[in-house]
Amino acid sequence: MPLNIMTTLARSRRITTYAGGLYIKTFCAILALTKQIGQVLVWHLVFNDDGEHISYSDRRVLATDALKSDNISIATLESSRHILGWCENIESKVGSPRANYNIIWSGLSKPSSKCAFEKVSISGGYFVSASMSAALGKKDKPVYIKSRDDYISRLKWIEKKYVVLYDLEDRRAWLADGVSALLHLVRASLEHDAQDDFKGLFRYKPELLQEADPCKSGKAAAISVLTNAQNQELEIYQKPDGNSAETTIKQTGEIEEVTKRTKTFFRFKDRVDHTYNLLEQIIAYQSQLDSEDGVGFRIKLTPRRQIEGFDFMDIASDEDPIWPRVTSLKATGTGWVDFTRALHAITLFGIGFGSLMKPHDEVTACLYWAEVPKGLDYLAVCVSDLKEVLKKKGNMRERPWRLVDQIYWHVPDLLFDKCDCSSRSPKAGCDRVQVLLPAKVLKTWARKLTSPSKLEDSGAVIFGHSRKFPLRWTDRGECPALGEPSNEDDVADAFEDSGLGESIEGSRLSGSSGGHGSSDSSKEKQKKGLFDGFSVWKRLQSKSPADQASG
């Protein structure tokens, strides 16, 4: 982008020199010029997502290795293209006004009798009863929800919970904090109301919603929107008029009766409360660990490839009752299941979530990782959420880091580090997928395991199947085996569907032809290349689902 557009987006018109480097600074954000590649200048963004002041001497700014200003002239600044540099600096769109809210139902069926959520249903009340299968000797067991009357206390409670948003069409998942997921559902519900058969009664105007300060993102932004007093009072629907009668006695002794009519409204805060109530019930089920009848207990015993949850749009559209859903993951996605179960994260299914975590301006540390791959059932997680998990449930003093319970984090190749993939053969591309391991494998592989060297607060991490450290996970049991999953064809097809296996140039050529066919021999070569550990992105995913639908 041109310099004037970038400075406008940054809300600053001034380029300053500090300690020999060039910077564009606002109150809570700094862009540091880090690299010149021909006619392209690369900037690195550092910001405080809580909106607090940031200093030139901030350690994150000093670590950017800013380019010396002596080498860059004013003419170069004005004539060059400017790009802002994944994963160490992403935009989380969970709950954001920039996310796609034209989400559609997953189309999944209800769970079978072998599923943990068998016959569970969620309703709009403050408690829910779960009737388990009589065939298994289960009795009706009510789950009582402790009411949280205080609006802020409710937000503080759900902020500590986690939600997996799983896209059935893209086959990728996003772990979000509870308060961001709550706002995401509320926005989607309002989008649905604006288009349903009662839209003529709909009073909500999205332009009146006070959005968070641009310096805030993710959880901080969601809290800002949900706690804004003006937002809470926004009208959604008018309730039936209320009537009240007042009787007065005049000085003359005459009795006069006056009927007053009052207007009341269903407001934004009421929608937040209602959506919270549904999520609270689902979370309560997920946390049932005290008996063998508990859903949380039974989930631990279900196959890893099987994930259970609820349909996102059933909640957003206020279906009643809301029934659970179930689907199966590919072999490339089972590696993160133990992690989300340990967090008691609930899963919401849908189609059309889009890229909920994306690098700013689609510039990444690696050309081949412009966004989370599709078709591989990978899980993307914000670093800010991982830091919270590490602080409360893990241990960064252990090597490798213990993330939660007995689950450890291994970095097979690269995390946020820069690479030279743009100048290398695609077959030698880097692998940024992170691996989660159970404690029982540490004695065998301890010397080969490494933890991240640093964690960028505004970054994100992808967990799943790593081609540099491939594992065979079984449906049950704690110890995976080193090597590709036994069903290699399934894994190869998954990588092929995601766009892995060809160079960017090759994908452009194939994309222009409009065909997707290939000979058996070429497919075999692709599979052989994959299982030799040489697969990379074949194209950058540049369109959101909304763009694809309109294009």
C-alpha positions as CSV (number, residue, x, y, z in Angstrom):
1,M,0.0,0.0,0.0
2,P,1.2,3.6,-0.5
3,L,2.7,5.4,2.5
4,N,-0.2,7.9,2.9
5,I,-2.8,5.0,3.2
6,M,-0.7,3.1,5.7
7,T,-0.2,6.2,7.9
8,T,-3.9,6.9,7.7
9,L,-4.8,3.4,8.8
10,A,-2.3,3.7,11.6
11,R,-3.9,7.1,12.6
12,S,-0.7,8.9,12.5
13,R,0.7,11.4,9.9
14,R,4.3,11.5,11.3
15,I,7.4,9.4,10.7
16,T,9.9,9.8,13.4
17,T,13.5,8.7,14.0
18,Y,14.5,7.1,17.3
19,A,17.9,5.5,18.0
20,G,18.6,5.5,14.3
21,G,15.4,3.7,13.3
22,L,12.3,4.9,11.5
23,Y,9.0,4.6,13.2
24,I,5.3,5.5,12.8
25,K,3.9,5.9,16.3
26,T,0.5,6.4,17.9
27,F,-0.4,6.4,21.6
28,C,-0.6,2.6,21.9
29,A,1.0,1.3,18.7
30,I,4.4,1.6,16.9
31,L,5.3,0.6,13.3
32,A,9.0,-0.1,12.9
33,L,10.6,-0.2,9.5
34,T,12.5,-3.5,9.4
35,K,13.4,-4.5,5.8
36,Q,13.8,-3.1,2.3
37,I,13.2,-5.6,-0.6
38,G,13.6,-3.7,-3.9
39,Q,10.8,-1.2,-4.0
40,V,9.0,-2.7,-1.0
41,L,9.4,-1.5,2.6
42,V,8.4,-3.9,5.3
43,W,7.0,-2.6,8.6
44,H,6.6,-4.5,11.9
45,L,3.6,-3.5,14.1
46,V,3.9,-3.6,18.0
47,F,0.9,-2.5,20.0
48,N,-0.8,-2.7,23.4
49,D,-4.2,-4.4,22.9
50,D,-5.4,-2.9,26.2
51,G,-5.0,0.6,24.8
52,E,-2.3,1.6,27.2
53,H,0.7,3.9,26.2
54,I,3.6,2.2,24.4
55,S,7.1,3.6,24.5
56,Y,9.9,3.6,21.9
57,S,12.0,1.8,24.5
58,D,9.5,-1.1,24.8
59,R,11.4,-4.4,24.7
60,R,9.2,-5.6,21.8
61,V,10.1,-2.5,19.8
62,L,13.8,-2.9,20.5
63,A,13.6,-6.5,19.4
64,T,12.3,-5.6,15.9
65,D,15.8,-4.9,14.6
66,A,14.7,-1.7,12.9
67,L,16.4,-0.6,9.7
68,K,18.7,2.4,10.0
69,S,17.2,5.6,8.8
70,D,20.5,6.6,7.1
71,N,19.8,4.1,4.4
72,I,16.3,5.3,3.5
73,S,15.5,8.7,1.9
74,I,12.3,10.6,1.9
75,A,11.9,9.9,-1.8
76,T,12.2,6.2,-1.2
77,L,9.6,6.4,1.5
78,E,7.2,8.2,-0.8
79,S,7.7,6.0,-3.9
80,S,7.9,2.5,-2.3
81,R,5.2,0.1,-1.6
82,H,4.7,-0.5,2.1
83,I,3.6,-3.8,3.7
84,L,2.9,-4.5,7.3
85,G,4.3,-7.6,8.9
86,W,1.9,-13.7,10.6
87,C,1.7,-15.2,13.2
88,E,3.6,-13.0,15.6
89,N,1.1,-10.2,14.8
90,I,-2.4,-11.3,13.9
91,E,-5.8,-9.8,13.9
92,S,-8.4,-11.9,15.9
93,K,-11.8,-11.5,14.3
94,V,-13.7,-13.5,16.9
95,G,-16.4,-11.1,18.0
96,S,-15.0,-8.4,15.7
97,P,-17.2,-6.2,13.5
98,R,-14.9,-7.2,10.6
99,A,-15.8,-10.9,10.9
100,N,-18.3,-12.7,8.6
101,Y,-21.6,-13.2,10.3
102,N,-23.5,-14.8,7.4
103,I,-22.8,-18.2,9.0
104,I,-25.0,-21.1,8.1
105,W,-26.0,-24.3,9.9
106,S,-23.5,-27.1,10.0
107,G,-26.0,-29.8,8.8
108,L,-24.6,-32.3,11.3
109,S,-26.8,-35.0,12.7
110,K,-27.5,-35.7,16.4
111,P,-25.1,-37.9,18.3
112,S,-25.6,-41.6,18.5
113,S,-26.1,-43.6,21.7
114,K,-22.3,-44.0,22.0
115,C,-21.7,-40.2,22.3
116,A,-21.1,-38.3,25.5
117,F,-23.9,-35.7,24.7
118,E,-26.4,-38.4,24.0
119,K,-30.0,-37.0,24.4
120,V,-28.7,-33.8,26.1
121,S,-30.7,-30.7,25.1
122,I,-30.3,-27.0,26.0
123,S,-33.3,-24.7,26.6
124,G,-33.7,-21.0,27.5
125,G,-34.3,-21.7,31.2
126,Y,-31.8,-21.4,34.0
127,F,-31.6,-25.1,34.5
128,V,-31.7,-28.1,32.2
129,S,-32.4,-31.8,32.6
130,A,-30.4,-34.4,30.7
131,S,-32.1,-37.8,30.2
132,M,-29.5,-40.4,29.6
133,S,-30.2,-43.7,27.9
134,A,-32.3,-46.2,29.8
135,A,-30.5,-49.0,27.9
136,L,-27.3,-48.0,29.7
137,G,-29.0,-47.9,33.1
138,K,-28.8,-44.1,33.4
139,K,-31.3,-42.0,35.4
140,D,-32.7,-38.6,34.6
141,K,-30.2,-36.2,36.1
142,P,-30.9,-32.5,36.4
143,V,-28.1,-30.0,36.0
144,Y,-28.7,-26.9,38.1
145,I,-27.1,-23.7,37.0
146,K,-26.1,-21.1,39.6
147,S,-27.7,-17.9,38.6
148,R,-25.3,-14.9,38.2
149,D,-27.5,-11.8,38.6
150,D,-24.7,-9.3,38.0
151,Y,-24.1,-8.6,34.3
152,I,-20.3,-7.9,34.9
153,S,-19.9,-11.0,37.0
154,R,-21.3,-13.1,34.2
155,L,-18.9,-11.6,31.7
156,K,-16.0,-12.2,34.1
157,W,-17.0,-15.8,34.6
158,I,-17.4,-16.6,30.9
159,E,-14.2,-14.8,30.0
160,K,-12.3,-17.6,31.8
161,K,-13.9,-20.3,29.6
162,Y,-12.9,-21.5,26.1
163,V,-14.9,-22.2,22.9
164,V,-13.8,-24.1,19.8
165,L,-15.4,-22.7,16.6
166,Y,-15.2,-25.5,14.0
167,D,-15.9,-24.8,10.3
168,L,-17.3,-27.9,8.6
169,E,-16.6,-26.7,5.1
170,D,-13.1,-25.3,5.6
171,R,-12.2,-28.1,8.1
172,R,-10.3,-25.9,10.4
173,A,-10.9,-24.8,14.0
174,W,-10.4,-21.7,16.1
175,L,-10.0,-21.6,19.9
176,A,-11.5,-18.5,21.4
177,D,-12.0,-17.1,24.9
178,G,-15.5,-17.2,26.2
179,V,-16.3,-13.5,26.2
180,S,-15.2,-13.1,22.5
181,A,-17.2,-16.1,21.5
182,L,-20.2,-14.7,23.4
183,L,-20.0,-11.4,21.4
184,H,-19.5,-13.4,18.1
185,L,-22.8,-15.2,18.8
186,V,-24.6,-12.0,19.7
187,R,-23.5,-10.3,16.5
188,A,-24.5,-13.3,14.5
189,S,-27.9,-13.4,16.2
190,L,-28.5,-9.8,15.4
191,E,-27.5,-10.4,11.8
192,H,-30.0,-13.3,11.7
193,D,-32.8,-11.1,13.2
194,A,-32.2,-8.4,10.5
195,Q,-33.1,-11.0,7.8
196,D,-35.8,-13.2,9.4
197,D,-39.6,-13.0,8.9
198,F,-39.9,-10.5,11.9
199,K,-37.4,-8.0,10.4
200,G,-40.1,-5.4,10.2
201,L,-40.2,-5.2,14.0
202,F,-36.4,-5.2,14.3
203,R,-35.2,-1.8,15.8
204,Y,-31.4,-2.5,16.2
205,K,-29.1,-0.3,14.1
206,P,-25.5,-1.7,14.0
207,E,-24.1,1.8,13.3
208,L,-25.1,2.9,16.8
209,L,-23.0,0.2,18.4
210,Q,-19.9,1.7,20.1
211,E,-17.0,-0.3,18.9
212,A,-13.8,-0.8,20.8
213,D,-10.8,1.5,20.4
214,P,-8.7,0.4,17.4
215,C,-5.8,-0.3,19.7
216,K,-7.8,-3.0,21.4
217,S,-8.3,-6.4,19.9
218,G,-9.5,-9.9,20.8
219,K,-10.7,-10.3,24.4
220,A,-10.1,-6.7,25.4
221,A,-12.1,-5.4,22.4
222,A,-15.0,-7.8,23.2
223,I,-15.1,-6.7,26.9
224,S,-15.1,-3.0,25.8
225,V,-18.1,-3.5,23.5
226,L,-20.1,-5.7,26.0
227,T,-19.5,-3.4,29.0
228,N,-20.3,-0.1,27.2
229,A,-23.3,1.4,28.9
230,Q,-24.7,2.9,25.7
231,N,-24.4,-0.4,23.9
232,Q,-26.3,-2.2,26.6
233,E,-29.3,0.1,26.2
234,L,-29.6,-0.3,22.4
235,E,-33.2,-1.3,21.4
236,I,-33.7,-4.6,19.5
237,Y,-37.5,-5.2,19.8
238,Q,-40.3,-3.3,21.5
239,K,-42.2,-5.3,24.1
240,P,-45.9,-5.1,24.5
241,D,-47.0,-1.8,26.2
242,G,-47.5,-2.0,29.9
243,N,-50.5,-0.4,31.6
244,S,-50.7,1.0,35.1
245,A,-53.6,2.7,36.9
246,E,-53.1,5.6,39.3
247,T,-55.9,6.8,41.6
248,T,-55.8,10.3,43.0
249,I,-58.2,12.2,45.3
250,K,-58.7,15.8,44.5
251,Q,-59.2,18.5,47.1
252,T,-62.9,18.4,46.3
253,G,-62.9,14.8,47.3
254,E,-63.5,13.6,43.8
255,I,-61.6,10.4,42.9
256,E,-59.8,10.4,39.6
257,E,-58.3,7.3,37.9
258,V,-55.5,7.7,35.3
259,T,-54.2,4.9,33.1
260,K,-50.6,5.2,32.1
261,R,-49.1,3.3,29.2
262,T,-45.3,2.6,29.3
263,K,-43.1,1.3,26.6
264,T,-40.4,-1.2,27.3
265,F,-37.8,-2.8,25.0
266,F,-35.8,-5.9,24.6
267,R,-32.3,-4.5,24.5
268,F,-28.7,-5.4,23.5
269,K,-28.0,-6.3,27.2
270,D,-31.0,-8.7,27.2
271,R,-29.7,-10.5,24.1
272,V,-26.2,-10.9,25.7
273,D,-27.8,-12.3,28.9
274,H,-29.9,-14.8,26.9
275,T,-27.0,-16.0,24.9
276,Y,-24.8,-16.2,28.0
277,N,-27.5,-18.4,29.6
278,L,-27.4,-20.9,26.8
279,L,-23.6,-21.0,26.8
280,E,-23.5,-21.4,30.6
281,Q,-25.6,-24.6,30.3
282,I,-23.4,-26.1,27.7
283,I,-20.3,-25.3,29.7
284,A,-21.9,-26.9,32.8
285,Y,-22.4,-30.1,30.8
286,Q,-18.9,-30.1,29.5
287,S,-17.5,-29.7,33.1
288,Q,-19.4,-32.7,34.6
289,L,-16.6,-34.8,35.9
290,D,-17.9,-36.0,39.2
291,S,-19.5,-39.2,38.1
292,E,-19.4,-41.7,35.2
293,D,-22.8,-40.3,34.1
294,G,-21.3,-36.8,33.6
295,V,-20.8,-35.6,30.0
296,G,-17.3,-34.2,30.8
297,F,-16.3,-37.6,32.2
298,R,-17.8,-39.5,29.2
299,I,-16.1,-37.1,26.7
300,K,-12.7,-38.2,28.0
301,L,-13.6,-41.8,27.0
302,T,-14.8,-41.0,23.5
303,P,-12.5,-41.5,20.4
304,R,-10.1,-38.7,19.7
305,R,-11.3,-38.3,16.1
306,Q,-14.9,-37.7,17.4
307,I,-15.7,-34.1,18.5
308,E,-19.1,-33.3,20.0
309,G,-20.7,-29.9,20.5
310,F,-23.6,-27.7,19.3
311,D,-24.6,-25.9,16.2
312,F,-23.5,-22.2,16.3
313,M,-26.6,-21.0,14.4
314,D,-29.0,-23.0,16.7
315,I,-27.8,-20.7,19.5
316,A,-27.6,-17.5,17.4
317,S,-31.2,-18.1,16.0
318,D,-32.6,-19.1,19.4
319,E,-33.7,-22.6,18.5
320,D,-35.4,-24.3,21.4
321,P,-34.5,-26.9,22.4
322,I,-30.9,-27.0,21.1
323,W,-29.6,-30.5,20.4
324,P,-26.0,-31.6,20.3
325,R,-24.1,-32.5,17.1
326,V,-21.1,-34.7,16.3
327,T,-18.5,-35.0,13.6
328,S,-15.2,-36.8,13.0
329,L,-11.8,-35.2,12.5
330,K,-9.2,-36.2,9.9
331,A,-5.9,-37.8,11.2
332,T,-4.2,-34.4,10.7
333,G,-6.4,-32.8,13.4
334,T,-6.6,-35.3,16.3
335,G,-3.4,-34.1,18.0
336,W,-5.1,-31.1,19.7
337,V,-8.2,-32.9,21.0
338,D,-6.7,-33.8,24.4
339,F,-5.7,-30.1,24.8
340,T,-9.2,-28.7,24.3
341,R,-10.8,-31.5,26.4
342,A,-8.4,-30.6,29.2
343,L,-9.6,-27.0,29.0
344,H,-13.3,-28.2,29.0
345,A,-13.7,-26.1,25.9
346,I,-17.1,-26.4,24.3
347,T,-17.4,-26.8,20.5
348,L,-19.7,-24.9,18.2
349,F,-20.1,-26.1,14.6
350,G,-20.9,-23.9,11.6
351,I,-20.1,-23.1,8.0
352,G,-18.7,-19.7,6.9
353,F,-16.7,-18.5,9.9
354,G,-14.0,-17.3,7.6
355,S,-10.4,-16.6,8.7
356,L,-10.9,-15.7,12.3
357,M,-7.2,-15.2,12.9
358,K,-5.3,-13.5,10.1
359,P,-1.9,-11.7,9.8
360,H,-2.3,-8.0,9.5
361,D,-2.5,-7.1,5.7
362,E,-1.9,-10.8,4.9
363,V,1.9,-10.5,5.4
364,T,3.4,-13.3,7.3
365,A,6.7,-14.5,8.6
366,C,6.5,-17.0,5.8
367,L,5.1,-16.7,2.3
368,Y,3.5,-20.2,2.5
369,W,1.6,-19.5,5.7
370,A,-0.7,-16.6,4.7
371,E,-3.6,-18.1,6.7
372,V,-4.6,-21.2,8.5
373,P,-4.7,-24.1,6.1
374,K,-8.1,-25.5,5.0
375,G,-9.0,-29.1,4.9
376,L,-6.5,-30.3,7.6
377,D,-8.6,-29.8,10.8
378,Y,-5.8,-27.6,12.3
379,L,-6.6,-25.6,15.4
380,A,-5.5,-21.9,15.7
381,V,-5.0,-20.3,19.1
382,C,-4.1,-16.7,20.1
383,V,-0.9,-16.4,22.0
384,S,-2.7,-14.3,24.6
385,D,-5.0,-17.2,25.4
386,L,-2.0,-19.7,25.5
387,K,-0.2,-17.4,27.9
388,E,-3.3,-17.4,30.2
389,V,-3.4,-21.2,30.1
390,L,0.3,-21.5,30.8
391,K,0.1,-19.1,33.7
392,K,-2.9,-20.8,35.4
393,K,-2.7,-24.4,34.3
394,G,0.8,-25.0,32.9
395,N,4.5,-24.6,33.7
396,M,7.0,-22.7,31.6
397,R,9.9,-23.7,33.9
398,E,9.6,-27.3,32.6
399,R,11.4,-28.3,29.3
400,P,9.4,-28.6,27.2
401,W,6.7,-26.4,28.5
402,R,3.8,-28.1,30.2
403,L,0.7,-26.4,28.7
404,V,-2.1,-28.0,30.8
405,D,-2.4,-31.1,32.9
406,Q,0.1,-33.6,31.4
407,I,0.2,-32.1,27.9
408,Y,3.5,-30.6,26.6
409,W,4.2,-28.2,23.8
410,H,6.9,-29.1,21.2
411,V,8.2,-26.8,18.4
412,P,9.2,-29.2,15.5
413,D,10.5,-26.5,13.2
414,L,9.6,-22.8,13.3
415,L,7.1,-20.7,15.2
416,F,7.5,-16.9,14.6
417,D,11.0,-17.0,13.3
418,K,11.8,-15.6,9.9
419,C,12.6,-18.0,7.1
420,D,13.9,-17.9,3.5
421,C,11.1,-19.9,1.9
422,S,10.7,-17.3,-0.8
423,S,14.2,-18.1,-2.1
424,R,14.0,-21.9,-1.6
425,S,12.3,-24.7,-3.4
426,P,8.8,-25.2,-2.2
427,K,9.7,-28.7,-1.2
428,A,12.0,-27.3,1.4
429,G,9.5,-24.9,2.9
430,C,9.3,-24.5,6.7
431,D,6.7,-26.1,8.9
432,R,4.9,-23.9,11.5
433,V,2.5,-26.4,12.9
434,Q,3.0,-27.0,16.6
435,V,2.8,-30.4,18.3
436,L,1.2,-31.4,21.7
437,L,2.5,-34.4,23.5
438,P,1.5,-36.5,26.5
439,A,3.8,-36.8,29.5
440,K,4.5,-40.5,28.9
441,V,6.6,-39.8,25.8
442,L,9.0,-37.4,27.5
443,K,11.4,-40.1,28.6
444,T,11.7,-41.4,25.1
445,W,12.0,-38.1,23.2
446,A,13.0,-35.6,25.8
447,R,16.3,-34.6,24.2
448,K,14.6,-33.9,20.9
449,L,11.8,-31.7,22.3
450,T,12.0,-27.9,22.4
451,S,9.8,-25.1,23.7
452,P,9.2,-21.7,22.0
453,S,12.0,-19.3,22.4
454,K,9.5,-16.4,22.8
455,L,5.8,-15.7,22.6
456,E,4.5,-12.6,20.8
457,D,1.5,-11.2,22.7
458,S,-0.3,-10.3,19.5
459,G,0.5,-13.6,17.7
460,A,-1.3,-16.9,17.1
461,V,-0.2,-20.6,16.9
462,I,-1.4,-23.5,14.9
463,F,-1.7,-27.0,16.4
464,G,-2.1,-30.2,14.3
465,H,-0.2,-32.7,12.3
466,S,3.4,-31.6,11.7
467,R,5.3,-33.0,8.7
468,K,8.6,-32.4,10.5
469,F,7.4,-34.4,13.6
470,P,4.6,-36.7,12.3
471,L,2.7,-38.7,14.9
472,R,0.2,-41.5,14.7
473,W,-2.5,-40.9,17.2
474,T,-4.9,-43.7,18.2
475,D,-8.5,-43.2,19.1
476,R,-7.7,-43.9,22.7
477,G,-4.6,-44.3,24.8
478,E,-1.9,-41.8,25.8
479,C,1.1,-42.6,23.6
480,P,1.3,-41.7,19.9
481,A,3.8,-43.4,17.7
482,L,6.4,-41.5,15.6
483,G,5.5,-41.6,12.0
484,E,2.7,-40.8,9.5
485,P,-0.9,-42.0,10.4
486,S,-1.6,-45.5,9.2
487,N,-4.2,-44.3,6.7
488,E,-1.8,-42.4,4.5
489,D,-4.2,-41.9,1.7
490,D,-6.6,-40.0,4.0
491,V,-3.8,-37.8,5.1
492,A,-2.5,-37.2,1.6
493,D,-5.9,-36.3,0.4
494,A,-6.3,-33.9,3.2
495,F,-3.1,-32.1,2.4
496,E,-4.0,-32.1,-1.3
497,D,-7.4,-30.5,-0.5
498,S,-5.8,-27.8,1.5
499,G,-3.5,-26.7,-1.3
500,L,-0.3,-28.3,-0.1
501,G,2.1,-29.9,-2.4
502,E,2.7,-27.4,-5.2
503,S,4.5,-24.1,-5.6
504,I,2.7,-20.8,-5.7
505,E,3.6,-20.4,-9.4
506,G,2.2,-23.9,-10.2
507,S,-1.1,-23.1,-8.4
508,R,-1.5,-20.0,-10.4
509,L,-1.2,-21.9,-13.6
510,S,-3.6,-24.6,-12.5
511,G,-6.0,-22.0,-11.2
512,S,-6.3,-20.4,-14.6
513,S,-7.1,-23.6,-16.3
514,G,-10.2,-24.2,-14.2
515,G,-9.5,-27.9,-13.9
516,H,-8.6,-30.0,-10.9
517,G,-7.8,-33.3,-12.5
518,S,-4.4,-35.1,-12.3
519,S,-3.0,-38.4,-13.4
520,D,-2.6,-41.3,-11.0
521,S,1.2,-41.1,-11.4
522,S,1.2,-37.4,-10.4
523,K,-1.0,-38.2,-7.4
524,E,1.4,-40.9,-6.3
525,K,4.3,-38.5,-6.6
526,Q,2.5,-36.0,-4.5
527,K,1.8,-38.6,-1.8
528,K,5.4,-39.8,-1.9
529,G,6.6,-36.2,-1.5
530,L,4.3,-35.7,1.4
531,F,5.4,-38.7,3.4
532,D,9.0,-37.9,2.7
533,G,8.2,-34.7,4.6
534,F,8.3,-32.2,1.7
535,S,4.8,-30.6,1.5
536,V,4.2,-26.9,1.4
537,W,1.4,-24.4,0.5
538,K,0.6,-24.4,-3.2
539,R,-1.3,-21.1,-3.0
540,L,-2.1,-18.2,-0.7
541,Q,-5.8,-18.3,0.3
542,S,-6.6,-14.7,-0.5
543,K,-10.4,-14.7,-0.5
544,S,-12.7,-14.9,2.5
545,P,-15.8,-17.2,2.2
546,A,-17.9,-14.0,1.7
547,D,-15.7,-13.0,-1.2
548,Q,-15.9,-16.4,-2.7
549,A,-19.7,-16.5,-2.5
550,S,-19.9,-13.1,-4.2
551,G,-17.2,-13.9,-6.8
